[in-house]
Amino acid sequence: MENFLFPSWLSYAAFFLFLKIYNPTRLFLDNITITAISVFFAVYVGSQDWGGVSDYFWVVRAVVFALFVSVPFWLGSMVGSIIQQLLLLNEQSVQDKRFTEESEALARMSGLLFVMYALDNGALFTPIINLLNGDIRIGTGEYNDIDFQRLYFLIVGYLKMTAIVASKYMIVIISISICVVMVDLFFKKSSLSIFVTADLKTILVIILLNTWFFNDQLYLFQKMTGVSNE
């Protein structure tokens, strides 16, 4: 009975660790669900002419594969997080619940957009299908090996891309803050920063969300995953 339920403990371990590390399944599936899915996958590959190799090295490769394919989802909320920190530049914004609560929601929405785009074109399930087929190679062309050095440079490259995309938000929001401070200095005792800055930031963020944010998230998704959402 045990051999029937778990034809390969190594296969089960690989699927379980993958689902625990892969960002969308880690966030949206509980331990019981992950265990059940892993058991099903282990039984499935045990009953098929599976192309994968169930050994300890393959389990390690599955873990590294999960790290690679999770990178876009880990960094998907970076733009929203940067905007969140920009909204909290001064003490008045920190004390304003609109920014301490809604800015956190903005960062979470930024990450959820990645999941939505991936779900829309099927890229969300592609790594799981590749794992089932035993195809856990990373890269294109001559670069088909997976290692932690490539993972490091992959993360650094995506962070640079995200920083470049988010730079325009930094420039605009910081410019608004500086302009209000300059007006304060010009009029001496006007103290516009206390009353006006938070409202200006609120209006500005609404405008940016409608003009840049969603397009930027789609752009980053396409660049990080290498797929088109059209």
DRENDO-1510 file (C-alpha; in Angstrom, 1 decimal, always signed):
<recs>
REC; n; res; u; v; w
REC; 1; MET; +0.0; +0.0; +0.0 .
REC; 2; GLU; +2.8; +2.4; +0.8 .
REC; 3; ASN; +4.5; +1.7; -2.5 .
REC; 4; PHE; +1.3; +2.4; -4.3 .
REC; 5; LEU; +0.6; +5.7; -2.5 .
REC; 6; PHE; +4.3; +6.9; -2.7 .
REC; 7; PRO; +5.9; +5.2; -5.6 .
REC; 8; SER; +8.8; +7.6; -5.2 .
REC; 9; TRP; +9.5; +9.5; -2.0 .
REC; 10; LEU; +12.1; +11.6; -3.9 .
REC; 11; SER; +9.4; +12.6; -6.5 .
REC; 12; TYR; +7.1; +13.6; -3.7 .
REC; 13; ALA; +9.8; +15.6; -2.0 .
REC; 14; ALA; +10.6; +17.4; -5.2 .
REC; 15; PHE; +7.0; +18.4; -5.9 .
REC; 16; PHE; +6.4; +19.4; -2.2 .
REC; 17; LEU; +9.5; +21.6; -2.0 .
REC; 18; PHE; +8.7; +23.1; -5.4 .
REC; 19; LEU; +5.2; +24.1; -4.4 .
REC; 20; LYS; +6.4; +25.4; -1.0 .
REC; 21; ILE; +9.0; +27.6; -2.7 .
REC; 22; TYR; +7.2; +28.7; -5.9 .
REC; 23; ASN; +5.8; +32.0; -5.0 .
REC; 24; PRO; +2.2; +31.8; -6.2 .
REC; 25; THR; +1.6; +28.4; -4.7 .
REC; 26; ARG; +3.4; +29.3; -1.5 .
REC; 27; LEU; +1.1; +32.4; -1.0 .
REC; 28; PHE; -2.2; +30.9; -2.0 .
REC; 29; LEU; -2.1; +27.2; -1.1 .
REC; 30; ASP; -2.0; +25.9; +2.5 .
REC; 31; ASN; +0.1; +23.0; +3.7 .
REC; 32; ILE; -2.6; +20.4; +3.4 .
REC; 33; THR; -3.4; +21.4; -0.2 .
REC; 34; ILE; +0.3; +21.4; -1.1 .
REC; 35; THR; +0.7; +17.9; +0.4 .
REC; 36; ALA; -2.3; +16.5; -1.4 .
REC; 37; ILE; -1.1; +17.9; -4.8 .
REC; 38; SER; +2.4; +16.6; -4.2 .
REC; 39; VAL; +1.1; +13.1; -3.4 .
REC; 40; PHE; -1.1; +13.2; -6.6 .
REC; 41; PHE; +1.9; +14.3; -8.7 .
REC; 42; ALA; +4.1; +11.6; -7.2 .
REC; 43; VAL; +1.5; +8.9; -8.0 .
REC; 44; TYR; +1.0; +10.3; -11.5 .
REC; 45; VAL; +4.7; +10.3; -12.4 .
REC; 46; GLY; +5.1; +6.9; -10.9 .
REC; 47; SER; +2.4; +5.5; -13.2 .
REC; 48; GLN; +3.8; +7.1; -16.3 .
REC; 49; ASP; +6.8; +6.7; -18.4 .
REC; 50; TRP; +8.3; +9.8; -16.8 .
REC; 51; GLY; +11.3; +11.6; -18.4 .
REC; 52; GLY; +12.5; +12.9; -15.0 .
REC; 53; VAL; +15.1; +11.2; -12.9 .
REC; 54; SER; +14.1; +10.7; -9.2 .
REC; 55; ASP; +17.4; +11.1; -7.4 .
REC; 56; TYR; +18.7; +13.6; -4.8 .
REC; 57; PHE; +20.4; +15.7; -7.4 .
REC; 58; TRP; +17.1; +16.1; -9.3 .
REC; 59; VAL; +15.4; +17.2; -6.0 .
REC; 60; VAL; +18.0; +19.9; -5.6 .
REC; 61; ARG; +17.5; +21.0; -9.2 .
REC; 62; ALA; +13.8; +21.2; -8.6 .
REC; 63; VAL; +14.4; +23.5; -5.6 .
REC; 64; VAL; +16.7; +25.8; -7.6 .
REC; 65; PHE; +14.2; +25.7; -10.5 .
REC; 66; ALA; +11.5; +26.9; -8.1 .
REC; 67; LEU; +13.8; +29.8; -7.0 .
REC; 68; PHE; +14.4; +30.8; -10.6 .
REC; 69; VAL; +10.7; +30.9; -11.6 .
REC; 70; SER; +9.7; +32.7; -8.4 .
REC; 71; VAL; +12.0; +35.7; -9.0 .
REC; 72; PRO; +9.5; +37.6; -11.2 .
REC; 73; PHE; +6.8; +37.2; -8.6 .
REC; 74; TRP; +9.1; +38.1; -5.7 .
REC; 75; LEU; +10.1; +41.3; -7.5 .
REC; 76; GLY; +6.6; +42.0; -9.0 .
REC; 77; SER; +5.6; +44.2; -6.1 .
REC; 78; MET; +8.8; +46.3; -6.2 .
REC; 79; VAL; +7.3; +49.3; -8.0 .
REC; 80; GLY; +4.3; +49.4; -5.7 .
REC; 81; SER; +6.7; +49.1; -2.7 .
REC; 82; ILE; +8.8; +52.0; -4.0 .
REC; 83; ILE; +5.7; +54.2; -4.4 .
REC; 84; GLN; +4.7; +53.2; -0.9 .
REC; 85; GLN; +8.0; +54.4; +0.5 .
REC; 86; LEU; +7.8; +57.6; -1.5 .
REC; 87; LEU; +4.4; +58.3; +0.0 .
REC; 88; LEU; +5.8; +58.1; +3.4 .
REC; 89; LEU; +8.6; +60.6; +2.9 .
REC; 90; ASN; +7.5; +63.0; +5.6 .
REC; 91; GLU; +6.1; +62.7; +9.1 .
REC; 92; GLN; +2.6; +64.0; +8.0 .
REC; 93; SER; +2.2; +61.1; +5.5 .
REC; 94; VAL; +3.2; +58.5; +8.1 .
REC; 95; GLN; +0.6; +59.9; +10.5 .
REC; 96; ASP; -2.1; +59.9; +7.8 .
REC; 97; LYS; -3.9; +56.6; +7.7 .
REC; 98; ARG; -4.6; +57.0; +4.0 .
REC; 99; PHE; -0.9; +56.4; +3.4 .
REC; 100; THR; -0.1; +53.8; +6.1 .
REC; 101; GLU; -3.0; +51.6; +5.0 .
REC; 102; GLU; -3.6; +52.3; +1.3 .
REC; 103; SER; +0.1; +52.4; +0.5 .
REC; 104; GLU; +0.4; +48.9; +1.8 .
REC; 105; ALA; -2.5; +47.8; -0.4 .
REC; 106; LEU; -0.8; +49.4; -3.3 .
REC; 107; ALA; +2.3; +47.3; -2.8 .
REC; 108; ARG; +0.2; +44.1; -2.5 .
REC; 109; MET; -1.8; +45.0; -5.6 .
REC; 110; SER; +1.5; +45.4; -7.5 .
REC; 111; GLY; +2.4; +41.8; -6.7 .
REC; 112; LEU; -1.1; +40.5; -7.5 .
REC; 113; LEU; -1.0; +42.0; -10.9 .
REC; 114; PHE; +1.9; +39.7; -11.8 .
REC; 115; VAL; -0.2; +36.7; -10.7 .
REC; 116; MET; -3.1; +38.0; -12.7 .
REC; 117; TYR; -1.0; +38.4; -15.8 .
REC; 118; ALA; +0.5; +35.0; -15.4 .
REC; 119; LEU; -2.9; +33.4; -14.8 .
REC; 120; ASP; -4.3; +35.1; -17.9 .
REC; 121; ASN; -1.8; +33.7; -20.3 .
REC; 122; GLY; -1.1; +30.4; -18.6 .
REC; 123; ALA; +2.5; +31.3; -17.6 .
REC; 124; LEU; +1.5; +30.6; -14.0 .
REC; 125; PHE; +1.2; +26.9; -14.6 .
REC; 126; THR; +4.1; +26.5; -17.1 .
REC; 127; PRO; +6.8; +25.8; -14.4 .
REC; 128; ILE; +4.5; +23.1; -12.8 .
REC; 129; ILE; +4.0; +21.4; -16.2 .
REC; 130; ASN; +7.7; +21.6; -16.9 .
REC; 131; LEU; +8.4; +19.9; -13.6 .
REC; 132; LEU; +5.9; +17.2; -14.3 .
REC; 133; ASN; +7.6; +16.5; -17.7 .
REC; 134; GLY; +11.0; +16.4; -16.0 .
REC; 135; ASP; +12.1; +19.5; -18.0 .
REC; 136; ILE; +13.6; +21.9; -15.4 .
REC; 137; ARG; +16.2; +23.6; -17.4 .
REC; 138; ILE; +16.6; +27.3; -17.1 .
REC; 139; GLY; +17.7; +29.7; -19.8 .
REC; 140; THR; +17.8; +29.7; -23.6 .
REC; 141; GLY; +20.4; +28.9; -26.2 .
REC; 142; GLU; +23.7; +27.7; -24.7 .
REC; 143; TYR; +22.7; +28.7; -21.1 .
REC; 144; ASN; +20.6; +25.8; -20.0 .
REC; 145; ASP; +22.2; +25.1; -16.6 .
REC; 146; ILE; +20.8; +26.2; -13.3 .
REC; 147; ASP; +23.0; +27.4; -10.5 .
REC; 148; PHE; +23.0; +30.0; -7.7 .
REC; 149; GLN; +25.4; +32.3; -9.5 .
REC; 150; ARG; +23.0; +32.7; -12.4 .
REC; 151; LEU; +20.2; +33.2; -9.9 .
REC; 152; TYR; +22.1; +36.0; -8.3 .
REC; 153; PHE; +22.8; +37.8; -11.6 .
REC; 154; LEU; +19.2; +37.2; -12.6 .
REC; 155; ILE; +17.9; +38.9; -9.5 .
REC; 156; VAL; +20.3; +41.8; -9.9 .
REC; 157; GLY; +19.3; +42.3; -13.5 .
REC; 158; TYR; +15.6; +42.4; -12.6 .
REC; 159; LEU; +16.3; +44.8; -9.8 .
REC; 160; LYS; +18.1; +47.2; -12.1 .
REC; 161; MET; +15.2; +47.0; -14.6 .
REC; 162; THR; +12.7; +47.7; -11.8 .
REC; 163; ALA; +14.7; +50.6; -10.5 .
REC; 164; ILE; +14.8; +52.2; -13.9 .
REC; 165; VAL; +11.1; +51.8; -14.4 .
REC; 166; ALA; +10.4; +53.2; -10.9 .
REC; 167; SER; +12.8; +56.1; -11.3 .
REC; 168; LYS; +10.1; +58.3; -12.9 .
REC; 169; TYR; +7.9; +57.8; -9.9 .
REC; 170; MET; +10.7; +58.8; -7.6 .
REC; 171; ILE; +11.4; +62.0; -9.7 .
REC; 172; VAL; +7.7; +63.1; -9.8 .
REC; 173; ILE; +6.8; +62.4; -6.2 .
REC; 174; ILE; +10.1; +63.9; -4.8 .
REC; 175; SER; +9.7; +66.9; -7.1 .
REC; 176; ILE; +6.2; +67.5; -5.6 .
REC; 177; SER; +7.6; +67.3; -2.1 .
REC; 178; ILE; +10.5; +69.7; -2.9 .
REC; 179; CYS; +8.2; +72.2; -4.6 .
REC; 180; VAL; +5.9; +72.4; -1.6 .
REC; 181; VAL; +8.9; +72.9; +0.7 .
REC; 182; MET; +10.2; +75.7; -1.6 .
REC; 183; VAL; +6.8; +77.4; -1.4 .
REC; 184; ASP; +7.0; +77.1; +2.4 .
REC; 185; LEU; +10.4; +78.8; +2.4 .
REC; 186; PHE; +9.2; +81.5; +0.1 .
REC; 187; PHE; +6.1; +82.4; +2.2 .
REC; 188; LYS; +7.9; +81.7; +5.4 .
REC; 189; LYS; +5.1; +80.8; +7.8 .
REC; 190; SER; +2.6; +79.4; +5.3 .
REC; 191; SER; +3.5; +75.7; +6.2 .
REC; 192; LEU; +1.8; +74.3; +3.2 .
REC; 193; SER; +3.6; +71.0; +3.6 .
REC; 194; ILE; +1.4; +70.2; +6.6 .
REC; 195; PHE; -1.9; +70.6; +4.8 .
REC; 196; VAL; -1.2; +70.4; +1.0 .
REC; 197; THR; +1.5; +67.7; +0.5 .
REC; 198; ALA; -0.6; +64.8; +1.5 .
REC; 199; ASP; -3.5; +65.9; -0.8 .
REC; 200; LEU; -1.1; +66.5; -3.6 .
REC; 201; LYS; +0.4; +63.1; -3.2 .
REC; 202; THR; -3.0; +61.5; -3.2 .
REC; 203; ILE; -4.0; +63.2; -6.4 .
REC; 204; LEU; -0.7; +62.4; -8.0 .
REC; 205; VAL; -0.8; +58.7; -7.1 .
REC; 206; ILE; -4.3; +58.4; -8.7 .
REC; 207; ILE; -3.0; +60.0; -11.9 .
REC; 208; LEU; +0.1; +57.8; -12.0 .
REC; 209; LEU; -2.0; +54.7; -11.4 .
REC; 210; ASN; -4.1; +55.5; -14.4 .
REC; 211; THR; -1.3; +56.5; -16.7 .
REC; 212; TRP; +1.9; +54.6; -15.9 .
REC; 213; PHE; +1.4; +51.9; -13.2 .
REC; 214; PHE; -0.6; +49.2; -14.9 .
REC; 215; ASN; +1.4; +49.5; -18.2 .
REC; 216; ASP; +4.7; +49.4; -16.3 .
REC; 217; GLN; +3.6; +46.2; -14.4 .
REC; 218; LEU; +2.7; +44.6; -17.7 .
REC; 219; TYR; +6.0; +45.7; -19.2 .
REC; 220; LEU; +8.0; +44.2; -16.3 .
REC; 221; PHE; +6.0; +41.0; -16.4 .
REC; 222; GLN; +6.8; +40.5; -20.1 .
REC; 223; LYS; +10.5; +41.3; -19.6 .
REC; 224; MET; +10.9; +39.1; -16.6 .
REC; 225; THR; +8.9; +36.1; -17.9 .
REC; 226; GLY; +9.7; +36.4; -21.6 .
REC; 227; VAL; +6.1; +35.9; -22.6 .
REC; 228; SER; +3.6; +38.2; -24.2 .
REC; 229; ASN; +0.2; +38.9; -22.5 .
REC; 230; GLU; -1.6; +39.8; -25.8 .
</recs>
